[in-house]
């Protein structure tokens, strides 16, 4: 399929976005906020275009193309936050929204004072970034590709799967996003940014009409901060994956049910990324550790008093927070508080050494500069501390995945994410996978099914006895991670190698369902 | 994009005038929200407001349909902050998307005014709105609650949100419908020492929210938490309060797609083909229903579909949504269909509802949760469930965790707070193990309230609830 739009050299901020009255509205809002005596104000105008296509058995089953457009004003007044958002792109409306934000801040400060609260919001310093621009790494903007080409490709892929023996149904989905943000604040920072991301996915279903049983298997291609070239083979070998999927599914249908017990697990990066996301990514968010998410997403066992001392896992565990990785879903140039993004250690040699921060968190704990983790998913939402790309570093001279199997006498090799759940302090988790293979004496010995692995975070990471090399590394991730109230979604990537974990509890899900 | 902000009904009419497609449906959603969020930094007693705000949004969705030799295609485009100046481009883009798309599998004739429910009026009236003023009576109560928590040495967390969405629907076939949907929720979470307690309520206007009453319920539970009891994983007789049961029944309702069931890929598929319709799922005569007119839980009486999904079809926009008993007296009675999937499966048209009620027919004889506790010999009393995810669609096995208070009941008394657990349970299987159901009451589903907050459930007693492992979280 030939490229249909731009090249890397031709990447540019969408002129339709630049044509909006970005600076005029920012000036109107920030000037009004200053007149009302704020300590800080920021203005954010966003245009987020999200489109999706669904096919059911190779036929169109629903599509949508949604463009969010609006602006937000956040103010700090009397040590309290106020926030308001609007959609009318006039200077008068921008000033009115600033006034609403100030009114909310005043209400907030008044209630806190009446209750005897003494905490004032203060922000960590950040250099001023004047009129900076940033664009993510992609070759072809998927919104420049004709819709017929998108659905045609998905239909072709679906048909290939449907043609295989044993495949009863195929569901195909494609999500694409173009996010444009303009930010300005009373300190003088002004940034204009654009990023692209997409997530294609196909799931094949095998139904046995006679027994009434069914199994399914989904493609492993992760969502990516890439353009349409991703579906043409850049960054993922779709042809190979689609060719193998039916035989993987057929094997799973006939696979024996797993025997519950303790197993050594070799976990593929297509599965391990999600364990990292849940048990490390969310646990090292400082807003959670401090209690700001306590009523909803929860807190963290990795409390601030343990910074520098908490033994998170084995000495092989090296984890980085990174908002700069190429093609990362959480990668951006400047966050939603005007902070230039960075890369830093969260866990070094198995010990907790850092957190993900926004400016308020950084200041409240005297941690210096924010590491750039403030994010709002839409113009109607307030920025909250959201996850960086949190990634497990491979061992420089580590083995390939087969090399990890070689050291296992009786274990399982887990591939692809499926079901996931973890408690509100990030201790107890349970995950499943797309496929699990028995490992016998260092060799794969066929799939098993009905499995789930259950563990406690520090025990699990403490049981990691080998880490794969760079050749096993994959940048996977999630398109819609939820957090905050009102609820917000964020896209985030997690890079990791294959890794070996000893004596992890495996459940049989059929036995769990029985009574 | 700046320009004249016409009224919503004028935008609908103008977009329909501009349409050159074979068919067109236009939806305008005007939304205002106000929210307050509070937390106790570092777990210190009391609380402070954190991220609070008000928002206003307008979304216009254009659904264009184009007939072709192989069938009817549709293009769906939604844009926010739309003015009349943007309309022509938007309508043309939707038409282009329809022409580029293949035939829509769910295509059908658009509905005309004869299909409209009689209750839908006010199409030309301005949208309903909320603002920070919705909290005029609530905010002082909240300040009092902060002070009370501080004095009691408790850390207090929570969130209050009010949202008003006015939806205007017009079609080229003459439909003109409007629905105002208020949605309000409030949650309170108090922590003292190792104990944590949660309560929540759903409301349409915040006039009925009693913060002091909610806080007293938390105080009682924190009091129970002064004695800690460690229990191992296992299967326990368990009392599920309405909030916890609502989250499980919502998960169940999301699996009631008739087409998937007929295709043999859900828990409601019958081995050998067909569905489990008519099969007894619950031992007790429980009825699970949705009803747009349910008091306090009112929802749109017609379909508002902004894109086609497994549950909704854009071609069904305006289709009346009636009261439906999904499970009747313990038997699976209906599965969700669109007009298209009804035709495919041979089942009646049953659009999914936006509220959910589970109840015994005889509410006068149904006990309260306190009465159920009083006649419990030994069992667990939960507060709510969290991080619920599907493990196996064939059995609808779900996993998740208890949160903010699990209590041990012995000889009719709560004797202390137990550690949290991870559960593995199927809500379908669980229906068959409900041995007692109490009085149905309006409740706030905790896990799914971002998507589904209109529920009324009874407390229930369940035999052998599967607590798969212990969670250290507190």
Interface residues (C-beta under 8 A of the other chain):
Chain A: X20 X21 X52 X54 X56 X59 X60 X61 X62 X63 X64 X65 X66 X67 X68 X69 X70 X80 X81 X82 X83 X84 X85 X86 X87 X88 X89 X90 X100 X101 X103 X104 X107 X108 X110 X111 X112 X114 X115 X116 X117 X119 X146 X147 X148 X151 X155 X168 X169 X205 X207 X208 X209 X210 X211 X212 X213 X214 X216 X290 X291 X292 X293 X294 X295 X296 X298 X301 X304 X364 X380 X381 X382 X384 X419 X420 X421 X422 X423 X424 X425 X426 X427 X428 X430 X432 X450 X452 X454 X456 X482 X484 X485 X486 X487 X505 X507 X509 X510 X512 X513 X515
Chain B: X1 X2 X5 X33 X35 X36 X37 X39 X40 X41 X42 X43 X46 X47 X48 X49 X50 X51 X52 X53 X54 X55 X56 X57 X58 X59 X73 X75 X76 X77 X78 X79 X80 X81 X93 X97 X100 X101 X102 X103 X104 X105 X106 X132 X135 X139 X140 X142 X143 X144 X146 X147 X150 X155 X157 X158 X159 X161 X187 X188 X189 X191 X198 X235 X263 X264 X265 X269 X270 X271 X272 X273 X306 X307 X308 X309 X310 X314 X386 X387 X388 X389 X390 X391 X392 X393 X394 X395 X397 X399 X400 X401 X403 X420 X422 X424 X426 X429 X433 X450 X464 X466 X468 X469 X470 X471 X472 X473 X474
